[in-house]
Amino acid sequence: MNIVDKKQKIIQVLQSSNDEELIEEVFEMLHPEEAMENIDVSKLSTELQNKIARAMDDYKNGRFITHDQMKQKIVQWLTT
């Protein structure tokens, strides 16, 4: 199955689905920043709330590396 076929199949499944959990998961994958902003952290300690706020700021400003980039770094560390 090529990429165009996969995209069409995904679109068909989403359009015909009433599974709210599936739709929420796909949305969160496509828009992680919005999903994170909707999490209620008010019951957490102030210290943890501050850490989460800093992490969100880092993410929004591009100060992060992807999982694949981290895997590459680990391979470099282990082979040098």
C-alpha positions in Angstrom: 0.0 0.0 0.0 1.5 3.3 -1.0 1.3 6.6 1.0 -1.6 8.0 -0.9 -3.6 4.8 -0.3 -2.7 5.0 3.4 -3.8 8.6 3.7 -7.1 7.8 2.0 -7.7 4.9 4.3 -7.0 7.0 7.4 -9.3 9.7 6.2 -12.1 7.2 5.5 -11.8 5.6 8.9 -11.8 9.0 10.7 -14.8 10.3 8.6 -16.9 7.2 9.4 -15.8 6.8 13.0 -17.8 7.8 16.1 -15.0 6.7 18.3 -14.3 9.8 20.3 -11.2 8.3 21.9 -9.7 7.5 18.5 -10.4 11.0 17.2 -8.9 12.6 20.3 -5.8 10.5 20.0 -5.3 11.4 16.4 -5.9 15.1 17.2 -3.4 15.0 20.0 -0.8 13.4 17.7 -1.3 16.2 15.2 -1.6 19.0 17.7 0.4 18.0 20.9 0.7 21.6 22.1 -3.1 22.0 22.3 -3.5 18.7 24.0 -0.9 19.7 26.7 -2.6 23.0 27.3 -5.8 21.3 28.2 -4.3 19.3 31.1 -5.3 20.5 34.5 -2.1 20.8 36.6 -3.7 22.9 39.4 -3.6 20.1 41.9 0.2 19.5 41.3 2.8 21.2 43.5 3.9 24.7 42.5 7.4 23.3 41.7 6.0 20.7 39.3 3.7 23.3 37.7 6.7 25.5 37.1 8.6 22.7 35.5 5.7 21.8 33.2 5.4 25.5 32.2 9.1 25.7 31.4 8.9 22.4 29.4 5.9 23.8 27.4 7.7 27.0 26.7 10.7 25.0 25.5 8.5 23.0 23.2 6.7 26.0 21.8 10.0 27.7 21.1 11.6 24.7 19.4 14.0 23.9 22.2 13.7 20.1 22.0 14.9 17.1 20.0 12.8 14.4 18.4 12.8 10.8 19.5 14.7 9.9 16.3 17.3 12.6 16.9 17.8 11.2 20.4 18.2 7.7 19.1 20.9 9.0 16.7 22.7 10.6 19.6 22.6 7.4 21.6 24.1 5.5 18.7 26.8 8.1 18.4 27.6 7.9 22.1 27.8 4.1 22.0 30.0 4.0 18.9 32.5 6.7 19.7 
